[in-house]
Amino acid sequence: MSTRWVSRRGLGALMGAGAVAAAGGARAADTPAPTPRPKAPKTPFSTTEAYDAAKVPAYKGQHKDVYAYIDAHQAEHLENLRRWVRQRSISAQNDGVQEMARLVEADLKALGFQETAIVPSSGHPGVWGYLDQKAKKTLVVYMMYDVQPIEPTGWSVDAFAGELVDDPKLGQVLMARGATNQKGPERAFLNAVASILAVKKKLPVNLMILAEGEEELGSPHYPELIAKYESRLKTADGVFFPMNSQTPAGQVTMPMGVKGIWYIELETRGGPQGGPKEAEVHGSHKSILDSPVWRLAHALASLTTPDGNTCLVPGFYDPIRPPNLEEQRLANGVLPQWLADEAARKDALKVDRWMGGMTAEETLYENLFNPSFNIDGLASGYTGVGAKTILPHKAVAKVDVRMVPNQTPAQLMKQFRSYLDAQGFADVKITQLSGYPAAQTTVEAPLVKAAIGTFNKYGVTPTVLPRLAGSAPYYVFTDTLKLPLVTAGLGHGSRQHAPDEYMVIRPKPGSKVAGLAEAEKFYVDLLYALAEA
């Protein structure tokens, strides 16, 4: 394992006050441009050991009577998935959300959950369910029942019709909004639960389910739901999030954590700082008026080096800890596949090179262990066809930071506010739209080993990542409840948040992707594997 990892920790301290101040949008016109950033210190790994998930013993249990029941009831199980995706539940538009919550609760009641409830929050409601099986172990199942809005074009079918489509490469797929994110795998898990209960009359573990209807909004009120059941949830042995984890080639990646997110809106308006206050005016008035758009552009530019790749806000990188030994071993285990997939990764992203000319090895480190700072969108003035000469009265930027462990939204808000004020941008408004910290689970947790062992039973040894570069509100489980969390499952789906979202139901002959029946059998085995762990 090479030790060419690059860390940007401590950059603010290294740059010094002069270089930081030089980046500010409020500097005088004759102030020299910022000097080139110094090289960030390297953080070499202290071990070359690589984690090997293949060494986890495969789960050996056989539950042939339950498997047979699953095979015999596939038509019914498929209809359960179709019922879920046919119910609209677009959280951003409050479209069908209440109806979907009632549908989830009704299904839990039908399964025999002794406790069910629609749980109010300051936003969309949650759904609680408890199935007491007098078992020694209890599993919390995280679910989300909301979906993204529908794109105006690009769908081959009605997004809420629950259509079955024959894909020439994949086989028969369920094509609908929510098919893979996340209604399909969640209802497949409940199908597995129903199958065990039908055959065995009892699950090997107790289940607590706490579903939310705001995941696609950043889960702003999920902590309220957790707080209501916190004392009971803490008695569980772990948290499980059902997921279609397979790629089209049948491979599985299993993350042990996620990055956090700080999603904000920066806004500038006319007024005391100049520019029109109430509405756009004719563009010719720029000769005598300030522009909120230029104001926002300079404020944004002050936050990073000219290439946009290093944040200049003092203290931004300071809390970041180096990868611990377990994370290093996991990264070492991932590296060979990461290097092998580099060309495919570039092709999928439609890019020619990595930021700053990084090597593939360096991109793995950056992706796993360093934060990102991104402008998601800019909005102001006229952006339609042709010309319209106006001076806008406001400008807005959507910005996100993907945080690594030890960074927090509160810390970033304080740092960014102080920095913008110091640079002369006290008028720039910062509004937090979403924010939660990173989350991490150890690979040594019994639930994690049970999941890996179940994958190994099916001949699909997972690639175990230290964390995803993306974000999810898992911190409420790992930090608040102190529980390990696993996202796992056989099956393949794709085009989340995009037209023609799908989940494979019956794969083509010879495919290494699991269909609905095999995905359900995986969930059966996982529940028994956890009980025996």
C-alpha positions in Angstrom: 0.0 0.0 0.0 1.5 3.3 -1.0 1.6 6.2 1.5 0.9 8.9 -1.0 -2.4 9.9 0.7 -3.0 13.6 0.8 -4.7 15.3 3.7 -5.8 19.0 3.8 -6.0 19.1 7.6 -4.7 22.2 9.2 -4.6 24.2 6.0 -6.0 27.4 7.6 -3.3 27.4 10.2 -0.6 26.8 7.6 -1.7 29.6 5.3 -1.4 32.4 7.8 -3.6 35.4 8.2 -2.1 37.3 5.3 -3.0 34.6 2.7 -6.4 34.1 4.1 -7.2 37.9 4.1 -5.9 38.2 0.6 -8.6 35.8 -0.6 -11.4 38.1 0.7 -13.9 39.7 -1.7 -13.6 43.0 0.1 -9.8 43.6 -0.5 -8.6 46.7 -2.2 -8.2 46.5 -6.0 -4.4 46.9 -5.7 -4.0 44.1 -3.2 -1.9 41.3 -4.6 -3.7 38.1 -5.7 -3.5 35.2 -3.2 -0.3 33.4 -3.2 -0.3 29.7 -4.3 -1.6 27.5 -1.5 1.1 25.5 0.4 1.3 21.8 0.0 -1.0 20.1 2.5 0.7 17.7 4.9 0.6 14.0 4.0 -1.0 11.5 6.3 0.6 8.1 5.6 -1.1 4.9 6.6 0.5 3.1 9.5 -0.5 -0.4 8.2 -0.5 -2.3 5.0 -3.0 -4.9 6.3 -6.1 -5.2 4.2 -9.5 -6.2 5.4 -10.9 -9.4 3.7 -14.6 -9.9 4.0 -14.2 -13.4 2.5 -12.7 -14.5 5.8 -16.0 -14.0 7.6 -17.7 -17.4 7.8 -20.6 -17.8 5.5 -24.0 -18.2 7.2 -24.8 -21.9 7.0 -28.5 -21.9 8.0 -31.1 -23.4 5.6 -34.8 -22.4 5.8 -36.1 -24.4 2.9 -39.7 -24.2 4.0 -39.6 -20.4 4.1 -37.8 -20.3 0.8 -40.5 -22.5 -0.8 -43.2 -20.2 0.6 -41.4 -17.2 -1.0 -41.2 -18.9 -4.4 -44.9 -19.9 -4.2 -46.1 -16.4 -3.3 -44.1 -14.3 -5.7 -47.1 -12.9 -7.5 -48.6 -11.7 -4.2 -45.2 -10.3 -3.1 -44.7 -8.4 -6.3 -48.2 -6.9 -5.9 -47.1 -5.7 -2.5 -44.2 -3.7 -4.1 -46.5 -2.4 -6.8 -49.0 -1.2 -4.1 -46.3 0.8 -2.4 -44.9 2.5 -5.5 -48.4 3.3 -6.8 -49.0 5.4 -3.8 -47.6 8.9 -4.4 -45.5 10.2 -1.5 -43.5 13.2 -2.8 -42.3 14.8 0.4 -41.2 18.1 -1.2 -44.7 18.7 -2.5 -46.7 17.1 0.3 -48.2 14.9 -2.4 -49.7 11.7 -1.0 -47.5 11.7 2.1 -50.3 11.1 4.7 -51.8 8.4 2.6 -48.5 6.6 2.3 -47.9 6.8 6.1 -51.3 5.1 6.6 -50.5 2.5 4.0 -47.2 1.6 5.8 -49.0 1.4 9.2 -51.8 -0.8 7.7 -49.2 -3.2 6.4 -47.5 -3.5 9.7 -50.8 -4.2 11.4 -51.6 -6.9 8.8 -48.3 -8.5 9.6 -49.2 -8.8 13.2 -47.2 -6.0 14.8 -48.6 -5.6 18.3 -47.9 -1.8 18.2 -48.4 0.6 15.3 -48.8 4.3 15.2 -48.7 7.3 12.9 -46.3 9.5 14.8 -46.7 13.3 14.4 -43.7 15.5 14.0 -43.1 19.2 13.2 -43.1 18.1 9.5 -44.4 14.9 7.9 -45.4 12.1 10.2 -43.4 9.0 11.0 -44.6 5.4 11.3 -43.8 3.2 14.4 -44.2 -0.5 14.6 -43.1 -3.1 17.2 -43.3 -6.8 16.8 -42.5 -8.6 20.1 -41.4 -12.2 19.5 -40.0 -12.8 23.0 -36.6 -13.2 21.3 -33.2 -12.5 22.8 -32.3 -9.9 20.2 -34.0 -6.9 18.7 -33.5 -5.3 15.4 -34.4 -1.7 14.5 -35.4 -1.3 10.9 -35.0 2.1 9.4 -37.4 3.0 6.6 -38.2 6.0 4.5 -41.5 6.1 2.7 -41.1 9.4 0.8 -39.8 9.8 -2.8 -38.4 12.6 -5.0 -40.5 14.7 -7.3 -41.2 13.5 -10.8 -39.1 14.8 -13.7 -41.3 16.5 -16.4 -39.7 14.5 -19.2 -37.8 11.3 -19.7 -40.1 8.7 -18.2 -41.0 5.7 -20.5 -44.0 4.8 -18.3 -46.3 6.6 -15.7 -44.0 7.0 -12.8 -46.7 5.9 -10.3 -48.3 3.1 -12.3 -46.0 0.4 -11.1 -45.3 -1.0 -14.5 -43.4 -4.1 -15.3 -41.0 -3.6 -18.1 -38.8 -6.1 -20.0 -35.2 -4.7 -20.1 -33.0 -6.3 -22.8 -30.0 -6.3 -20.5 -31.4 -6.9 -17.1 -34.7 -8.9 -17.5 -38.0 -7.9 -16.0 -37.9 -4.8 -13.9 -40.4 -2.8 -11.8 -40.2 0.7 -13.2 -41.6 3.4 -11.0 -40.6 6.3 -8.6 -39.5 4.6 -5.4 -38.9 1.2 -7.1 -35.3 1.1 -5.7 -35.2 4.2 -3.5 -36.5 2.8 -1.2 -39.9 1.3 -1.4 -39.0 -1.7 -3.4 -36.4 -3.2 -1.1 -38.3 -2.1 2.0 -41.5 -3.9 1.0 -39.3 -6.9 -0.1 -38.0 -7.1 3.5 -41.5 -7.1 4.8 -42.4 -9.8 2.4 -39.6 -11.9 3.9 -41.0 -11.1 7.4 -44.4 -12.2 6.3 -43.0 -15.5 4.9 -41.2 -16.4 8.1 -44.4 -15.7 10.1 -46.5 -17.7 7.7 -44.3 -20.8 8.0 -42.6 -20.6 11.4 -45.3 -18.4 13.2 -42.5 -16.5 14.9 -39.4 -14.4 13.9 -36.0 -15.2 15.4 -35.7 -11.5 16.5 -38.0 -8.8 17.7 -38.5 -5.9 15.3 -38.8 -2.2 15.8 -39.7 -0.1 12.7 -39.5 3.6 12.6 -40.2 5.0 9.2 -39.9 8.7 8.2 -41.5 10.7 5.4 -38.8 13.4 5.0 -35.6 11.6 4.0 -35.6 13.3 0.6 -35.8 16.6 2.5 -32.7 15.9 4.6 -34.6 14.2 7.5 -35.1 17.5 9.4 -37.6 16.1 11.9 -36.4 12.5 12.2 -34.6 13.3 15.5 -38.1 14.1 17.0 -39.3 10.6 16.1 -36.1 9.0 17.6 -36.6 11.1 20.8 -40.1 9.7 21.3 -38.9 6.1 21.3 -35.3 6.7 22.4 -35.3 4.6 25.6 -36.8 1.6 23.8 -34.7 1.9 20.7 -31.5 1.9 22.8 -32.4 -1.7 24.0 -31.9 -3.0 20.4 -28.9 -4.9 19.1 -28.5 -2.9 15.8 -30.2 -1.1 13.0 -30.9 -2.4 9.5 -31.7 -0.5 6.3 -32.9 -2.7 3.5 -31.3 -1.9 0.2 -30.7 -3.2 -3.3 -26.9 -3.4 -3.0 -25.9 -5.1 -6.2 -24.4 -3.5 -9.3 -25.5 -4.7 -12.7 -22.6 -7.1 -12.6 -23.8 -8.6 -9.3 -21.1 -7.0 -7.1 -21.9 -5.6 -3.7 -20.4 -2.6 -1.8 -21.2 -2.4 1.9 -20.4 0.9 3.6 -19.6 1.2 7.3 -20.6 4.8 7.5 -21.6 8.0 5.6 -20.4 11.5 5.5 -22.5 14.2 7.1 -24.0 17.1 5.2 -24.3 20.9 5.7 -26.6 22.2 3.1 -27.0 26.0 3.0 -28.4 28.8 1.0 -26.4 32.0 0.5 -28.4 35.1 -0.5 -27.6 38.6 -1.4 -30.1 41.4 -1.9 -30.2 45.0 -2.9 -30.5 47.6 -0.2 -27.9 49.0 2.2 -25.1 47.3 0.2 -26.5 48.8 -3.0 -28.7 47.6 -5.8 -32.5 47.5 -6.4 -34.4 46.4 -3.3 -37.8 45.1 -4.5 -37.5 44.0 -8.2 -35.2 43.8 -11.1 -34.5 47.0 -13.0 -33.2 47.9 -16.5 -29.6 46.7 -17.0 -28.4 50.1 -18.0 -28.7 51.2 -14.4 -25.6 49.2 -13.5 -23.6 52.4 -14.3 -25.0 53.9 -11.1 -26.2 50.9 -9.0 -24.5 48.0 -7.3 -25.3 44.4 -8.2 -26.4 41.7 -5.7 -25.2 39.2 -8.2 -21.6 40.4 -8.3 -21.8 40.7 -4.6 -22.7 37.0 -4.2 -20.1 36.0 -6.8 -17.3 37.7 -4.9 -18.5 36.3 -1.6 -18.4 32.8 -3.0 -15.0 33.4 -4.6 -13.6 34.5 -1.2 -14.4 31.1 0.3 -11.9 29.0 -1.7 -8.6 29.1 -3.6 -9.0 30.2 -7.3 -9.4 26.6 -8.4 -12.3 26.1 -6.1 -10.7 23.0 -4.5 -9.5 24.2 -1.1 -11.7 26.0 1.4 -10.1 29.1 2.9 -12.4 29.4 5.9 -10.1 29.2 9.0 -10.5 26.1 11.0 -12.5 24.2 8.3 -10.0 21.3 8.2 -8.8 21.4 11.8 -11.3 18.9 13.4 -10.6 16.2 10.8 -9.0 13.1 12.3 -6.7 10.8 10.4 -8.1 7.4 9.4 -7.9 5.0 12.3 -6.5 1.5 11.9 -9.8 -0.2 11.0 -10.5 2.5 8.4 -7.0 2.0 7.0 -7.5 -1.7 6.7 -10.8 -1.3 5.0 -9.3 1.3 2.5 -6.4 -1.1 1.8 -8.9 -3.8 1.1 -10.9 -1.6 -1.3 -7.9 -0.2 -3.2 -7.3 -3.0 -5.7 -10.9 -2.9 -7.0 -10.9 0.9 -6.9 -7.9 1.0 -9.1 -9.3 -1.6 -11.5 -12.5 0.4 -11.8 -11.0 3.8 -12.5 -11.7 3.8 -16.2 -15.2 2.7 -15.7 -15.7 5.3 -13.0 -14.5 8.1 -15.3 -16.8 6.8 -18.1 -19.8 6.7 -15.7 -19.1 10.3 -14.5 -18.2 11.5 -18.1 -15.0 13.1 -17.0 -11.5 13.2 -18.4 -9.4 13.7 -15.3 -9.6 14.0 -11.5 -9.4 17.3 -9.5 -5.9 18.7 -9.5 -4.5 15.7 -11.5 -5.0 13.3 -8.5 -4.1 9.7 -9.0 -6.7 7.0 -8.6 -5.2 6.1 -5.3 -5.4 9.7 -4.1 -9.1 9.9 -5.2 -9.9 7.0 -2.9 -8.5 8.8 0.1 -10.2 12.1 -0.7 -13.5 10.4 -1.4 -13.4 8.5 2.0 -11.6 10.7 4.4 -11.7 14.4 3.4 -14.7 16.8 3.2 -16.0 18.2 -0.1 -17.2 21.8 -0.6 -19.6 22.2 -3.5 -21.8 24.8 -5.2 -25.0 23.0 -6.1 -26.7 25.8 -8.0 -26.9 29.5 -8.7 -30.0 31.5 -9.4 -30.5 35.1 -10.3 -31.9 37.2 -13.1 -32.8 36.1 -16.5 -31.5 32.7 -17.8 -34.0 32.0 -20.6 -33.5 32.0 -24.4 -32.3 35.2 -26.0 -31.5 38.5 -24.3 -33.1 40.4 -21.4 -31.0 43.1 -20.0 -31.8 43.4 -16.3 -30.1 44.2 -13.0 -31.5 41.6 -10.6 -32.4 42.6 -7.0 -31.2 39.3 -5.4 -29.0 36.3 -6.0 -29.0 32.9 -4.4 -26.5 30.0 -4.2 -27.1 26.5 -2.9 -24.0 25.1 -1.3 -23.2 21.8 0.4 -20.4 20.5 2.5 -20.0 16.7 2.9 -18.5 16.4 6.4 -16.3 13.8 7.7 -16.2 12.7 11.4 -15.7 15.5 14.0 -17.0 18.2 11.7 -20.4 19.5 12.7 -23.0 21.8 11.1 -22.9 24.2 14.1 -19.1 24.5 13.8 -19.3 25.2 10.1 -22.1 27.8 10.5 -20.0 29.7 13.1 -16.8 29.5 11.0 -18.5 30.6 7.7 -20.4 33.4 9.4 -17.3 34.7 11.1 -15.2 34.5 7.9 -17.7 36.2 5.7 -18.2 39.0 8.3 -14.4 39.5 8.5 -14.2 39.7 4.7 -16.8 42.5 4.6 -19.7 40.2 3.6 -21.8 40.6 6.7 -24.9 41.3 4.5 -24.7 37.8 2.9 -27.5 35.8 4.5 -26.8 32.1 5.4 -29.7 29.8 5.8 -29.2 26.2 6.8 -31.6 23.9 4.8 -30.2 20.6 6.1 -27.4 19.5 8.4 -26.3 16.4 10.3 -22.9 14.9 11.2 -21.2 11.8 9.7 -21.9 8.3 11.1 -19.7 5.3 11.6 -20.1 1.6 12.5 -17.3 -0.8 13.3 -16.9 -3.8 11.0 -16.6 -5.9 14.2 -20.2 -5.4 15.2 -22.2 -8.7 15.3 -24.8 -7.3 13.0 -22.1 -6.4 10.5 -20.6 -9.8 10.6 -24.0 -11.4 10.2 -24.6 -9.4 7.1 -21.2 -10.2 5.6 -21.7 -13.9 6.4 -25.1 -13.8 4.7 -23.6 -12.3 1.6 -20.9 -14.9 1.6 -23.5 -17.6 1.8 -24.8 -16.4 -1.6 -21.3 -16.2 -3.1 -21.4 -12.4 -3.2 -18.5 -11.3 -0.9 -19.0 -7.6 -0.3 -16.5 -4.8 -0.8 -16.5 -3.2 2.6 -16.0 0.6 2.5 -15.1 2.8 5.5 -17.9 5.1 4.5 -19.8 6.5 1.5 -19.0 9.9 0.1 -22.7 10.6 0.3 -24.9 11.4 3.3 -27.8 9.9 5.3 -29.1 10.6 8.8 -27.6 7.5 10.3 -26.0 9.6 13.1 -29.3 9.3 15.0 -28.6 5.6 15.4 -24.8 5.5 15.7 -24.4 8.7 17.8 -27.7 9.2 19.6 -28.6 5.6 20.2 -25.1 4.1 20.1 -26.2 1.3 17.8 -24.4 -0.3 14.9 -26.1 0.2 11.5 -25.9 -1.9 8.3 -27.3 -1.1 4.9 -27.5 -4.3 2.9 -29.4 -6.6 0.6 -29.3 -8.5 -2.6 -31.0 -7.1 -5.7 -30.3 -4.4 -8.1 -32.0 -1.1 -9.0 -30.9 2.2 -10.4 -31.8 5.7 -11.7 -32.7 6.9 -8.3 -33.9 10.6 -8.5 -34.1 10.2 -12.2 -36.6 9.1 -14.9 -37.2 5.4 -15.4 -36.2 4.4 -11.9 -36.2 0.6 -11.6 -35.7 -2.6 -9.5 -35.0 -5.9 -11.1 -37.7 -8.5 -10.4 -36.8 -11.4 -12.6 -33.3 -11.2 -13.9 -32.2 -12.5 -17.3 -30.9 -16.1 -17.3 -27.2 -16.2 -16.4 -27.4 -12.8 -14.6 -25.5 -12.5 -11.3 -28.1 -10.1 -10.0 -30.7 -11.4 -7.5 -34.4 -11.2 -8.4 -37.1 -10.4 -5.9 -37.4 -14.0 -4.6 -33.7 -14.3 -3.9 -33.6 -10.8 -2.3 -36.3 -11.9 0.1 -34.5 -15.1 1.0 -31.4 -13.0 1.8 -33.4 -11.0 4.3 -34.7 -14.2 5.8 -31.2 -15.5 6.3 -30.0 -12.2 7.7 -32.6 -12.2 10.5 -31.6 -15.8 11.5 -27.9 -15.0 11.2 -28.3 -12.0 13.5 -30.2 -14.1 16.0 -27.3 -16.6 16.0 -24.5 -14.0 16.1 
